[in-house]
Amino acid sequence: MTPTTKNIAVLGSTGSIGRNTLAVVRQLQGFRIWGLSGHSNLTQLADQVREFAPAAVACTARTDGTVRDLFDRTETPMAWTGRLMWGPQGLVELASAPEVDIVVAAIVGRAGLESTLAAVHAGKRVALANKEALVVGGQVVIEAARRSGAQLVPVDSEHSAIWQCLAGGRRDEVRRVILTASGGPFRNWDRQQLQQVKVDEALAHPNWRMGPKITIDSATMMNKALEMIEARWLFDLEPHQIEVVIHPQSIVHSLVEFVDGSVLAQCSPPDMKLPIQYALTYPQRMPGPVRTLDWTSAWKLDLNPPNAWQCEALELGRLVCQRGGTSGAVLNATNEVAVQAFLEGRISFAEIVPSCREILEQHQTNPTPTYQQLIEADAWARQEMNQWILA
Ligand SMILES: NC(=O)c1ccc[n+]([C@@H]2O[C@H](COP(=O)([O-])OP(=O)(O)OC[C@H]3O[C@@H](n4cnc5c(N)ncnc54)[C@H](OP(=O)(O)O)[C@@H]3O)[C@@H](O)[C@H]2O)c1
């Protein structure tokens, strides 16, 4: 290890982004996995601890336990002497540990907000995959980063693309950003077909292998609504500066249009390892594990406007960009509960977006909430959505 080696804490290392981060770090010089966190998948977490021998590990599904609890599910016990932390507080400690240079925030959903905020308060570079943290608490997170000097760098491929394209001009020269969306497995389906969607069909994304929640969000287009809100906060954009186009090939990851009409795009194969790597190595670019585009064969790129049903979720994203305050917490919470209910067969696919809209419309937005008020808005929305499902 050289004195310039960067210590990384991967929050959510057992998930899709977490595992991709480890795959990137395996092939990069100058980075060390200092900390890992897992929730329910302790077998996988134990395997990762065995491979990377991190200094600290946080397990969040339980509030106490011993190293033996982490390892006794696997056949070969290991004499690991690092620090083991349990429960949500353990995650906060890991995210703010002084030894950590970069926190990869890869927990799914609102469960990642507190640790992301802890990393921001501690002034870390935060490689942000956990978009829900910004959707719920954008203003609070951005203001905390301003105060602490934390560097929020995007991992979402679309936001990484925008970030890279923004280097092509000054901020006041940006007319708008255009987020691309694959459209998911149902991009060519009509409303009637959407009534019949089965869980395994919604979990079969044509281009990306991701965790179940974001895969369902991609199918409903709610993922793009959340990304509009994420872009609004990350890049300080006005709602009218954020457009969405459907791009089935997932090669153009997003675009930035400047005031002179020039449009810059970032292109690469659909592989999350590339934006993860850039978030770690920025401002440098390094060779990594991602294959390159094949310029020797013919291929085409389609860019189409979203259709009427796809626009319904996007309108919710735009509404939250306009309203700000507690509205993001409400949209996120209703969506998290609805997605879980769909996965458990308690509501239909076609009910996800309309039910979120209904509850968002009942909500009186508090434009300048405290952290505690965001948590209260989240709790209110979860309760309302659970009642909606039971009704
Ligand atoms: N996957 C992608 O390609 C992709 C692309 C762009 C953005 N993102 C964003 O990245 C984030 C992670 O997505 P993912 O696809 O990697 O999700 P995932 O595969 O479902 O992984 C989620 C991770 O969060 C952990 N976790 C779940 N509930 C938790 C809780 N209550 N407390 C603490 N940790 C918890 C899981 O632990 P266990 O597995 O141990 O339970 C796992 O490590 C999401 O915000 C998503 O929108 C993902």
The ligand as an SDF file (V2000), in Angstrom:
LIG
                    3D

 48 52  0  0  0  0  0  0  0  0999 V2000
  -27.8860   -1.7790   -9.8510 N   0  0  0  0  0  0  0  0  0  0  0  0
  -27.6050   -0.8220  -10.7010 C   0  0  0  0  0  0  0  0  0  0  0  0
  -27.1040   -1.0840  -11.8050 O   0  0  0  0  0  0  0  0  0  0  0  0
  -27.8870    0.6230  -10.3450 C   0  0  0  0  0  0  0  0  0  0  0  0
  -27.6760    1.6250  -11.3110 C   0  0  0  0  0  0  0  0  0  0  0  0
  -27.8580    2.9460  -10.9550 C   0  0  0  0  0  0  0  0  0  0  0  0
  -28.2420    3.2830   -9.6710 C   0  0  0  0  0  0  0  0  0  0  0  0
  -28.4710    2.3060   -8.7500 N   0  0  0  0  0  0  0  0  0  0  0  0
  -28.8790    2.6640   -7.3960 C   0  0  0  0  0  0  0  0  0  0  0  0
  -27.9770    2.0660   -6.4600 O   0  0  0  0  0  0  0  0  0  0  0  0
  -28.6790    1.7070   -5.2660 C   0  0  0  0  0  0  0  0  0  0  0  0
  -28.4610    0.2150   -5.0130 C   0  0  0  0  0  0  0  0  0  0  0  0
  -29.0620   -0.5130   -6.0620 O   0  0  0  0  0  0  0  0  0  0  0  0
  -28.7380   -2.0600   -6.2910 P   0  0  0  0  0  0  0  0  0  0  0  0
  -29.3320   -2.4040   -7.6010 O   0  0  0  0  0  0  0  0  0  0  0  0
  -27.2970   -2.3050   -6.0490 O   0  0  0  0  0  0  0  0  0  0  0  0
  -29.6290   -2.7180   -5.1380 O   0  0  0  0  0  0  0  0  0  0  0  0
  -29.5260   -4.1880   -4.5240 P   0  0  0  0  0  0  0  0  0  0  0  0
  -28.8120   -5.0910   -5.4500 O   0  0  0  0  0  0  0  0  0  0  0  0
  -30.8880   -4.5430   -4.0770 O   0  0  0  0  0  0  0  0  0  0  0  0
  -28.5720   -3.9680   -3.2490 O   0  0  0  0  0  0  0  0  0  0  0  0
  -28.9980   -3.1940   -2.1620 C   0  0  0  0  0  0  0  0  0  0  0  0
  -27.9470   -3.1590   -1.0660 C   0  0  0  0  0  0  0  0  0  0  0  0
  -28.5140   -2.4570    0.0550 O   0  0  0  0  0  0  0  0  0  0  0  0
  -28.4870   -3.3310    1.2010 C   0  0  0  0  0  0  0  0  0  0  0  0
  -29.6840   -3.0430    1.9930 N   0  0  0  0  0  0  0  0  0  0  0  0
  -30.9730   -3.3500    1.6910 C   0  0  0  0  0  0  0  0  0  0  0  0
  -31.7970   -2.9080    2.6470 N   0  0  0  0  0  0  0  0  0  0  0  0
  -31.0140   -2.3210    3.5870 C   0  0  0  0  0  0  0  0  0  0  0  0
  -31.2920   -1.6950    4.8400 C   0  0  0  0  0  0  0  0  0  0  0  0
  -32.5400   -1.5800    5.3200 N   0  0  0  0  0  0  0  0  0  0  0  0
  -30.2440   -1.2080    5.5460 N   0  0  0  0  0  0  0  0  0  0  0  0
  -28.9770   -1.3170    5.0800 C   0  0  0  0  0  0  0  0  0  0  0  0
  -28.6570   -1.8990    3.9020 N   0  0  0  0  0  0  0  0  0  0  0  0
  -29.6650   -2.3950    3.1660 C   0  0  0  0  0  0  0  0  0  0  0  0
  -28.4770   -4.7470    0.6480 C   0  0  0  0  0  0  0  0  0  0  0  0
  -27.9610   -5.6640    1.6040 O   0  0  0  0  0  0  0  0  0  0  0  0
  -28.3140   -7.2660    1.5390 P   0  0  0  0  0  0  0  0  0  0  0  0
  -28.2360   -7.6540    0.1050 O   0  0  0  0  0  0  0  0  0  0  0  0
  -27.2090   -7.8650    2.3640 O   0  0  0  0  0  0  0  0  0  0  0  0
  -29.6630   -7.4440    2.1450 O   0  0  0  0  0  0  0  0  0  0  0  0
  -27.5530   -4.5550   -0.5550 C   0  0  0  0  0  0  0  0  0  0  0  0
  -26.2090   -4.5180   -0.1290 O   0  0  0  0  0  0  0  0  0  0  0  0
  -30.1580    2.0760   -5.5120 C   0  0  0  0  0  0  0  0  0  0  0  0
  -30.3870    3.3380   -4.9630 O   0  0  0  0  0  0  0  0  0  0  0  0
  -30.2590    2.1440   -7.0350 C   0  0  0  0  0  0  0  0  0  0  0  0
  -31.2690    3.0340   -7.4640 O   0  0  0  0  0  0  0  0  0  0  0  0
  -28.2900    0.9810   -9.0650 C   0  0  0  0  0  0  0  0  0  0  0  0
  1  2  1  0
  2  3  2  0
  2  4  1  0
  4  5  1  0
  4 48  2  0
  5  6  2  0
  6  7  1  0
  7  8  2  0
  8  9  1  0
  8 48  1  0
  9 10  1  0
  9 46  1  0
 10 11  1  0
 11 12  1  0
 11 44  1  0
 12 13  1  0
 13 14  1  0
 14 15  2  0
 14 16  1  0
 14 17  1  0
 17 18  1  0
 18 19  2  0
 18 20  1  0
 18 21  1  0
 21 22  1  0
 22 23  1  0
 23 24  1  0
 23 42  1  0
 24 25  1  0
 25 26  1  0
 25 36  1  0
 26 27  1  0
 26 35  1  0
 27 28  2  0
 28 29  1  0
 29 30  1  0
 29 35  2  0
 30 31  1  0
 30 32  2  0
 32 33  1  0
 33 34  2  0
 34 35  1  0
 36 37  1  0
 36 42  1  0
 37 38  1  0
 38 39  2  0
 38 40  1  0
 38 41  1  0
 42 43  1  0
 44 45  1  0
 44 46  1  0
 46 47  1  0
M  CHG  2   8   1  16  -1
M  END
$$$$
